[in-house]
Amino acid sequence: MKMPWIALSLLLAFTLYTGWTMAIADQSLLAFGLEMLARPDTTQMVIDLYLMAGLACLWMVNDARSYGRSLVSVLPYLVITVVFVSAGPLLYIVVRGFADKRNA
């Protein structure tokens, strides 16, 4: 199984689970985020998560530039990463992987 297929499987599972949890949640995504920042232990997890998200954003930008693409082409993935963290890089890997296959 190639990387785009693995990323697509993870993206679908993550998206379905995220949608389900948001549908049954008692609070908004913003309220949940603020609650996570209310305690030092969960704040540490959020900081760790967004550090990794930042590194993933840097990787996506550098990868796109290495293929001659502009920053604007990566912007949707960066926005998705800011909101849903893992979904942005996973979607980028899926789209880039299948585009590379098509161009080969």
N, C-alpha and C positions, 0 to 999 in steps of 0.2 A: 504494500500500500504506500503510495507516494504522499509527500508532505501536504499538498492541497487537500487531499481526501481526508487525511487525519484532522487537519485544521477545520475542514467543513463539518466533520462529525462532531468535533468539540464545540464549534460555533453553534450548531443546531441544538445540541444538548444544553449548552449554557443559555441560549436564547429562550428555549422552551421553559427551562427551570426559572429563569429570571422573570419571564412573563407570568408564569404561574404564581410565583411568590409575590409579585407586585399586585396581582389580581386578588389575592387573599389577605394582603397586608392591612393592618389596622391603621397605618399611618402613611403619610406621603414619603417619597424618596428623600426629599429635603429634610423632613422631620427625623427620619431614620439617620441620615448623615449627621445632623446636629446632635442627636443622642449618642452616636458613636464617638463624637468629639468631647463628650461630657466627662469621660473617665480617662485617666492616664493610660491604662492598659489597652483600651480599644483605640485611643488616639494613636498609640504606637503602631498598631496594626494598620490604621488608615495611612499614616505617614509612610510606612514600609510599602504598602500597596501602591501609593502614588509615586514613590521613588522608582519602583519598577515600571510603572506606567510611563513615567518621564523618560526612562531609558528606552522603553519600547518606542516612544515617539521619536526620540533621537535616531534610533535604528531605522524607522520607517522613512524619515526625512533623508538620511544618508543613503539608504537603499534606493529611494526614488531618484535622487540626484545622480547616483552611479549609473542609472539607466537612462539618464537624460531627461527625466521628468521634472516638472516644476513643483514648487511647494504647494501650489494651489491644488495639484492632483492628489496630494496627501491630506489636505485639509479635512475632508469628510471623516477620514479614519482617525485623525487627531481629535476631532470633536466627539466622536463616538467613544474614544479612549477616555476622554475627560469625564464622560457621564457613566459609561458602563465598563471601564477599564479593559478587561480582557477581550471584549467583543471587537474593539478597534483593530488591534494587531492580528487577531484571528481572521477577521474579514480581509485585511490587507494581504495576509499570506494566501488566503483562498483566491482572491481576485488576481493577484500577481502570479500565483502558481498556475492557474488555468490560462492566463494570458500568455505566459511563457510557453506553455504546451502548444497553444494555438499558433504562436509565432515560429515554433521550431519546425 
